[in-house]
């Protein structure tokens, strides 16, 4: 068990991973963790800064990597790592957010789609591709999130960006629902992939469920569940993750040299 001065040393540059539930935004989750860490010290640390290595939508679940204080400086390295997702989509309905939380904006038939059609269509999204992010996203325009601008009534248009998808496989098709396993790089929007897949198959589609199963070196197995969000287990997680993240950092250096 980590405590006292050892804990104070850990949070100077800590990194750990949590399993985000679908009831919190990434920011709300960080605020909860910050309160837990702060309350665990008798002598309150100052300052105490937390950040994450890539936001997840409120309804999305899974791996969220958290940095503490100087550990936040290391989080951009995760942009060079891979992310794995499992997503359940639904054909026949499009929403303005590209997921289940949005307003329905289109409905189209999907009875012509076979599972092999999905697998064939997915091939066009493998490799480096041009992708347009959802307007309701965390990407910023003029210093503000596009989603906030859209909700405030501004006319926002997302620009295409280069992103990379290493693999995309359909593992189940029970019309109108389909399940994909995706491995991608930083900046990739699974919601956009599902939306674009619907168009490629002459219908429309949106995300019903989204889970991030890996980010960089962290998988669900290393993540603290909500029941484990207490001071002792967070400190232990930071200690355990130090070696894993240092190996990940070294691999990136070797690849760039």
N, C-alpha and C positions, 0 to 999 in steps of 0.2 A: 504494500500500500504506500502511495506517495503522499507526503504531507510536509507542512512547514516550509523550510527554506528550499527543499527539493521541488516542491510544487511551485514556489515563486520563480525558481529558475526555469522550470518547464514552460510556464506561460509567457516567458520573454520571447520565445520563438516556436510556439506550439502549432502542430498540425494533427488533426484527427478527422475521422469520418463518422457521420451519423446516417441512420436510415430515416429519411424524411417521411412523415406521414402526409396524407392528403388533406389534412385539415388546417395546415399552416402555410403561409407564404415563406419563402426562403428568408426574408428579412425578419418576420415574426419568430421564426425558429432561432435565428441568431440572437435576437433579444432575449428569448427564454434562456438560452445557454449562457449568455453573458450574465444574467441575474444569478444563475446557479453557481457559476464560477466565482463571481464577486462575493456572494454570500458565504462561500466556503472558506474564505480567509478571515482570520481574526484581525490581522493588520491588512486593511483593504488595499489592494494594488491600485496604483495610479500611474499611467492611464491603463485602461483595459479595452483593447480594440479587437473586434472579431470581424472576419470577412469570409466569403465562400468562394469556391473555385468554379462556379458556374451555376446560375440560377435554375431552379425547377419551378414550373407553374404550380399554383396552389394545389390543384387536384392531382398533380404528379407525385409519385413516391419514389423512394430509392436513395441511392448513394449521393450524399452531399458532403463534399470535403470542406472542412472548416479550418481557417487559420486564426491564430491568436497572436496579437501584437506583431512582432517582426515575422512571425509565420505567415502573415498576410502577404509579405513581399515575395514569398515562394509560390503563391497560388497561380500566378501567370504561367508557370512552367506546365501546369495542367493543360494549357491550350495546345501544347505540343504532344500530349498523350492522347490516347484513344478513349472513347466512351462507348459503352454497350447499353442497348435499350431493348426492352420488350414492349411492344405496343399493340393494343387491340383497336382496330379501326372499324368503321361502319360505312358500307357503301349505300348510296341512294339519298343521302342527306348531307348538305354542306352548311356550315355555320360561319358567322363572321369572325370568330376567333380560331377557327380550324379545329376546335375541340368541343367537348360535350357541354361546356359552360356557356357557349355562345348562342346567338339568335339564329334560327334557321333562315337561310337566305336562298336555298335552292333544293329541289327534290327531283331526282331523275331515276329511271328504271335501271336495274342492275342484273336482271335475270339472265342476261347473255354472258355473264362473266363466269369462267371456269377457273379452278385453282391454277392450272397450267398457264392461263392467261396472265394471272397475277405474277407468277414467276418470270414469265417472259418480259412483262412490262417493267419489272424491277431492274432488269439489266441496264436500262438506260440511265439509271440513277447511280450506278457504280463508278467509282473513280472521282476525278475532279470535275465538278459540275457547277453550273450557274444556278443559284437558288435565291428565291425571294422570300424573305422572312415574313411571318404573319404581321399585319399591322398592329395587332394586339400582342406586342412582344416587349422585351426589356431593352431592345436596341434604342439608342438615343439619337435624337435629332435636335441640334441646338442646345445640347445639355439636358434635354428632358426625354423621358421614355416615350416611345411612339404610342404605347397603350394609354398613357396619361393624356397625351395630346389628343388622341382620338376620342377619349371619353369627355374631354373638354370642348369637343365640337370642331376641332381643327381638321382640315383636309390633309391627311398624311399619306404619302406614297412611299413604300419601301423600295429600295434599290436592290438590284441583283448583286450577289456577292459570290466569290469563289469559295466553295466548301468541298470537303472530301468525304465520300462514303466508301468504306472498305468492303462492306458486305451487307446484303439485305436479303433475307430469306423468309418466305411465307411458310409458317409451321402449322397453320390450321386455317381452314376456310369453312365456316358454317354460315352460309348467306343469311343476312347481309354482313355478318361479322367476319373479320379476318385477323390473324395474329402474325406479326412480323418480328424477327430478331434482327437488330441493326447494330453494326459496328461502324463508328464514324469518327471524324476529327472535330476539333473545336469550331464553334460557330454554326454547327449544323442544327437545323430545326426539324425534328421528327414530325411535328404538325404540318410543316410545309411538304415533306415527303408524302405523307398520307393524302394531303389535299391534291398534290400534283399526280399521284398515282391514280386517284379517281378520275382526273381529267384524261390521263393517258388511256384509261379503259372506257372512255366515252360515257362516264357517269360522274358522280361526285362522291366525296368521302370526307369523314372527319374522325378525329381521335376520340375514342371512348375511355381508354385507360392507358396510362403511360408509366413505365417503371424504368429507372436507370439502374442497371445491375452492376456497372463498373465505371469508374472514372480514374484514369491514370493507373496507379498501382493498387487502388482500393476497390474491393468487391463488397458485396453485401455481408460476407462473412466477417469483415473487419469493422463493420458499422455498429455503432451503439443504437439500440432501439430506444423508443421513447421511454420505456420502463427503466432503462439504464442511464437516463440522463440525471446523474447525481455527481457531486463534486469528486468523490473517490474514483468512480469509474471513468470519468472524463480525464482525470489526471493519469490514471493507468493507461488509458487509450492513447494519450499524447506520448507517453513513454514508449509504448509498444510500436507506435507508428513512426518514431524517429528513424529507426533503422530501415524500415520499408521505404520511406520517402527518400532517404539518402541514397539508397541503391537506385531508385528511379531517377534521381537527379544525376547520378553518375552515368547511367545508361544514356541519358540525353546528351551529356557532355561527350561521351565516346562516339555517339552517332554524328555529332556535329564536327568532330575533329578529323 
